[in-house]
Amino acid sequence: MKRRRRTRHLRNVILSLSAVGLFLLCAVMFYDGLLDPALSNGAEPEHTVSVPDSESTAPSLTISSAAPVSQEESEPVSETASEPVVSAAPPAVSSSAPAVSSEAPPASSQPVPVSSQPQSEPAPPESTPPVSVPENDPYPALYVSKPDYVPHEAGDKVVYLTFDDGPSNLTIPVLDVLDRYGIKATFFVVGKTSEEDKEALRETVERGHTLAVHTYTHDYASIYASPEAYLSDFSRIRNLIYDTTGVEPTIYRYAGGSVNGYNKGTARSIVTEMNRRGYTYYDWNVDSGDAQHGATAESIYRNVIDQTSRYEKAIVLMHNSGAKKDTLDQLPRIIEKLQSMGYRFAALDATVEPINFRLPD
């Protein structure tokens, strides 16, 4: 009898100790996850990318390969029919071969009804000083101050019209339409250097719009070969904008969007290096489709209206090359319809939290 009670007591002790051990193991695993978020999020260790000087060998620049955090992420849609594209699906990591699609990512909810009266932009916060420039940096001019984002207020229906690939002979007519409605837009420009093109750049600034970097060459294979190659191209278009207008651009858009068929191996390192220098990039959640083969005036209008209606905050992709007359012709109709739907219009600046595509792993 005593032996049976002793055995039962020993078994209870063993069970109690096992329960305590299991609890401690779970606790250690739980706190490990909390105390090491970089590992749990799949962050990768830093690696070194050297940026060569044209005349001498510059010291290597250490950049992180971790992806930037974005409040609003969506899969990219096609920028042009002839350029690399990726599928437009609900938010997910995209690393497959590009496929043509004109659909925008689906909205998570219906827009909240608001007054059609435009709301004033909040005052931008003070800028954070740029990071110190490393000694012998081959691009010491490529550093800007980065302000904090101004949060988007729920119920504020705002459209950011953006125009890629200008300037062109259609830039001034586009500016005239925008002036007619008293709205501002954003122009992501390329390396065009004729006197007419430079005058269009100056006119864009004088009329109060945002002038931003797209790319100098728009040569995908070249600019996305490495962070060094991207910086070289970026420096050329930055210098053209600054020398022509006196404006120091602080925002930019990648050719083909931040995710495309040419930069899957370099996107993270390029983005990280540009973030380190203080620049902010913008993708889009509404594609006018004006660069797609077979686009018509009606398809451009319908794409913008239908896709914008899914969002309170819409960044609209359009183009301003000389061939995009349908975009120009539909602009008044698009503006008037969106105004009737209660949207206001604004230009992007570095205080606007960007919409970015999810970077490939």
N, C-alpha and C positions, 0 to 999 in steps of 0.2 A: 504493500500500500504506500509506504513511504517512498519506495523507489519510483512508483508511478507518479506521485506528486512532484518528486524531484525532476523527473523527466519532463512533466508538463511545465514546471517552472522554467527549466532550461530552454524549452522550446519557445516560451513566451518572451524570454530575454533575447533570444536570437532574432525573433520576429521584430521586436522593438528596435534592436540595433539596425536591422536591415531597413526598416522604415526611416530611421534617422539618417542612415547613409544615403538612401535614395533622395531624401529631402535636401541634404547638403549638396549632392550632385546636381540636382535641378537648380538650386540656388546659385551654384558656381556658374552653370551654363547660362542662366538668366542674366547675371551681372556681367559676365563676359560679353554678351551681346550688347548690353547698354554701354559698357566702358570702351568698346572698340568698334564704334559705328563705321569707321573708314573701312574696316575689313568686312563687316556685314554688308556694306553697300557695294562691295566688289571693287573698291578703289585699287588702282595699280600703283606700284612704286614709281618714284620719280626717275626720269631718265634724262640724259643730256643731249641737247641738239645744238650743234655748232653753227653759228651764222657767219659765213665768210665775208670779209671786207673785200672790196674790189681792188684795193691796193696792198693790203696786208692781211695777215691771218688774225682774226679777232678771237678773243677768248670765248670758250663755249658758254652757252646760256642754258642754265638748268631750268627745265619747265616740267610741269606736272602733266601726266596723261589722264588725270581724273576729269570726268565730264562736269561742266558747269551746271549749277542747279537752276532750274527754270520753273516759274509758277505755272505757266501754261505751256504744255508740250503737245505737239500733234505731229502726225506723219506728213511729210512733204508731198505737194502735188507738183505737176509739171510746170516748169517755168517757160520752156519753149518746146515746140515739137521736135526741133533738131538737136536739142540739148539733152544731156542725161537726166532721167527722171526716176522717181521711185513711187511705189504705190501709195495711194491715199486711203489708208485704212484707219480704224480707230487707234488711239495712242498705243504704240508698241514699238519695240526696237526693230528697225529695218536694216537688214544686212544682205538681203537677197538681190538678185540682178534687177536693174531698173525696169519698170513697166509703165506704159503711158496711162495716165488717168487724169480726168479733168474734174473729178469730184473733190470737194473739200471735206475735211474730217467732220464727222457728225457731231453736233452740239450735245453737251451732256444734259441740257435742260432748255426749255423755251425761254426766250428773252422776257424780262420783266417789264410790263407796261410802265411807261414813264411819260411825263409831260414832254410835249414836242419842243418846249422852249430850250434853247441851248444853255448849257451851264458853263460858267467860267472855269478856266484852268486854275488849279491851285498854284500858289507861288512855288517855284522850284527851290529845293533845299540848297544849302551851301555845298560846294564841291569839296570832295576829299582830294588833298594834294596828290599828284601822281607819285608813283614809287620812284626812288632814286635811280638814276640812270647808271647802269654798270659801266665801269671804265672800259674804253675802247669798244663800246656798243656801236656796230656799223650803222645803226639807224637811231641816233639819239633824238631825232625830231619826232619819232613815233611814240610819244607818250602824252596822254591827256588826263585831265582830272575826271574822276568818275563820281557823279553825285548819287545820292540814294534815290531809289525809285519812289515815285508818288503813287500810293495804292489806288487802284481803280475802285471807284465807289459803286456799290450795287445799285442798279437802277439807272446808271448813267450810260446811255446808249451813244457810243462814239465810234466814228469811222475815221481811219487813217488811210487816206488815198496815197499810194506810193507808185512812182513811175521809174522803171528801170531803163537802162541802155541809152539815155539821152546824154548830151543835148543833141537836138536835131532841128530840122526846119519846122517841126511841129511844136517845139517847146514854147515859143512865144504865143502861138494860138491857144495852147493849153493854159498858159498863165492868164491869158485874156478871159477865158471861160471861168477860171477860178476867181479872178477879180470881180467878175460880174455877179458872183454869188457871195463874195466876201469871205471865202474860205481859204485855208492854207493846206498845203500838201508837202510831200517829201519826195525828193528827186535823187535817186541813186545813179550816179553818172559814171561814164567810162572815159577812156583817154582819147578825146577828140580835140584837136588843136587848131582848127581853122579860126579865123577872126570872128566869123559868124557864130561858131560854137562857143567861143570864149565870151562873146557878148551875151549869149543866151545864159551862160553861167552867171554872169554879173547881174543880168536882169532877174534871174531867179532869186538871188539874194536880196536885191533892192526891193522886190515886191514882198519880202517877208516869209519866203518859204525855206524849208530846210534843205540844204545841199549836203549830200552824203556820198560816201565812197561805195562804188559797186566793184569795179576792177578796171585796170588800165587796158589790158589786152583782151580780156574775156576769153583767153586761151586756157581751157580747162586742164589739158594735159600738162601744160607748163606750170601754171600757178599752184596746182595742187600736188606737185611732185614732192614738196617738202615745206616745212615752215619757213626755211630760208627763201625758197622761191616765192612763197606767198608774200613775205615781207618785202621782197624786191619789187614786186608788182604793186603792192599797196603803197609803197613809198612814192612811186612814180605818179599815181593818181592823186595821192594826198598833196604832193608838191604842185601838181597842176592846179588843183582847186585853190590852194593857199596863194600861189603866185598870181593867179588870175583875179581872185576875189578878196583876198585877205582873210577869208574864213578858215578857221582851223576845224576840219570835220572831226566829229567825235563818235559818229555812228556809221555803220556800214551794212551791206548785204552781200552775201557770198553769191558768186555767179552760179546759177543753177540751184540756189538754196544751200543751206549749210550741210545737207546730206544729198549726195548725188553719186553717179556711177564712177566718178574719178577720184573721190577723196576718202573712200572707206578706210584706207590705211593711214591717212594723215589728218583726218578731220579733228580728232581729239587734241592732237599736239598743236595744230594751228589755232584752234579755238582757245586753248589754254594760254598760248603765247600772246594772243591778241587781248585776252582778258587781263593778263599780267600788265600789259601796256595801257590799260584803262579804257579800251574801246568796247562798244556795245553793238551787237549785231541783231538784225531783225529778219525773221522769215515771215510767213503770212499764214492766215487761216481762211482767206477768201482769194480765189484765183479767177480773174476775169476770163482766162482762157484765150486772151487776144493773141498769144504767141503760138497757139496750136494750129496745126494744119486744118484748113476747112473752117476756121472761125469766121463768123459773120457778125454784123452789127447787132442783130437780135440775140445771138448766142452770148455775146459779151454782156449785153444788158441783163439778160436772164441769169447768167452765172453770178453776176455781182449782186443782184437783188435777192435771188433765192438763197445764196450762201450767207450773205450778210444777215438775213433775217434770223439765222440760227444763233447769233451772238449779240451780246451787248457791246463787246469790244471787238471791232473788226479791223484787221490790217489787210488792205486790199492790194493785190498784185496787179499792176498794169504795166504797159510799156510805152516808151516815148521815142522809139526809133522812127525814122522817116516813113516807114511803111505802115504805121499804125493809125491811119486816118479814121478807121472805124471807131477806135477808142476815143479819139478826139470828138467825133460826131455824136457819140452816145453819152459823152460826159455830162452835158446839161440834163438830159433825161434821167441819168442815174442819180445825179445830185438832187433833182427835184423829187424823185420818188423816195429816196432815203430820207429827205427832210420831212416828207409827208408821213413817214413811218416813225418819226420822233427822234431821228438821229441827228447829232451834231457832228461837225468835222474839225479835225485838228491835225497839225503836223507833228511828226515824231521828233523827240529829242531824247537825250540820255536819261531823263527822269521817267520816261514811260517804260514800264516793265515789258520786256520783249516777249513775243511769241516765237518759240524756237522749236525746231524739229528735234526728235530724240536722236542723239548721236549714236553711231554704230559702236558695238563693243570692240 
